[in-house]
């Protein structure tokens, strides 16, 4: 690294590490989407139907996520119940 | 792998797709030099242009004026395979099968390609498929039968992302994936690498790209003016053994064939005292 670069690099973060960070997030997300879990939207609708029997909930108050970390997969279902229930 | 598969594989040529998703990263340059390199090592090799409608491999190989018939002609039965194959003038053991310029892309059918490959396998050890860019029909056909894939990637965000998508397609839509065979063997080829810009922190480095794509590195080809010069002449850059790019492709072929060589062209050239103090324009 030259002296000039030393002073320059203090001012702005190096762009390659920004690129790496953005790619890591993006690629992890896209891999999850194509990892064969096409059933998630359908499962979300099924869960919603069961909940609807007991609560009045809107479609956008439920979120379903499937995460893979190492050997472990977690299914996260998040339902926001209406305040007066 | 089961015994029946294994004995079957022994009779078959090895099919290798050069692919990337993104355009302009060096697929055709790589296909031309890789195929030439395999042939120079004595392996009977054919390189096929799958870019129906936009053929370019013939230009890079320098055989554009000798094209009479093409891949689609053969698939449609309008020409025999031996009529369409062009023997390379510089290298023994090497033939080129050009793409069609005009025909309908849908003529590229799995059954048709399978028939052509079966016939090629009688005469060739390696079948190199130069994939078109994108993830449409032509690209899917080029990778479908692959045993191995050369993922050509530039150290640049969109290229890395597209390479990852192509890896996903290889793992789900290739013949090997569909038939539950051993997966397609993936190799990373990093092209247009500029070690000086990497050192400046302006370009993703080899380790970054490898970490993101998580596939083994076959070779790094440095950004080089000689690649354009070679394509101007229609002579694959691997023939220019005095150049960095030529040597990088030579290493790539040797490693592919099993040689263990240290990776080169990863570090920036050493600078003199004044350059160290004042920096230099990359």
Boltz contact constraints between the chains, C-beta under 6 A:
constraints:
  - contact:
      token1: [A, 2]
      token2: [B, 276]
      max_distance: 6.0
  - contact:
      token1: [A, 2]
      token2: [B, 279]
      max_distance: 6.0
  - contact:
      token1: [A, 3]
      token2: [B, 277]
      max_distance: 6.0
  - contact:
      token1: [A, 4]
      token2: [B, 279]
      max_distance: 6.0
  - contact:
      token1: [A, 5]
      token2: [B, 279]
      max_distance: 6.0
  - contact:
      token1: [A, 14]
      token2: [B, 201]
      max_distance: 6.0
  - contact:
      token1: [A, 15]
      token2: [B, 202]
      max_distance: 6.0
  - contact:
      token1: [A, 16]
      token2: [B, 201]
      max_distance: 6.0
  - contact:
      token1: [A, 16]
      token2: [B, 203]
      max_distance: 6.0
  - contact:
      token1: [A, 16]
      token2: [B, 204]
      max_distance: 6.0
  - contact:
      token1: [A, 19]
      token2: [B, 157]
      max_distance: 6.0
  - contact:
      token1: [A, 19]
      token2: [B, 204]
      max_distance: 6.0
  - contact:
      token1: [A, 20]
      token2: [B, 208]
      max_distance: 6.0
  - contact:
      token1: [A, 23]
      token2: [B, 157]
      max_distance: 6.0
  - contact:
      token1: [A, 23]
      token2: [B, 160]
      max_distance: 6.0
  - contact:
      token1: [A, 23]
      token2: [B, 212]
      max_distance: 6.0
  - contact:
      token1: [A, 27]
      token2: [B, 164]
      max_distance: 6.0
  - contact:
      token1: [A, 27]
      token2: [B, 212]
      max_distance: 6.0
  - contact:
      token1: [A, 34]
      token2: [B, 168]
      max_distance: 6.0
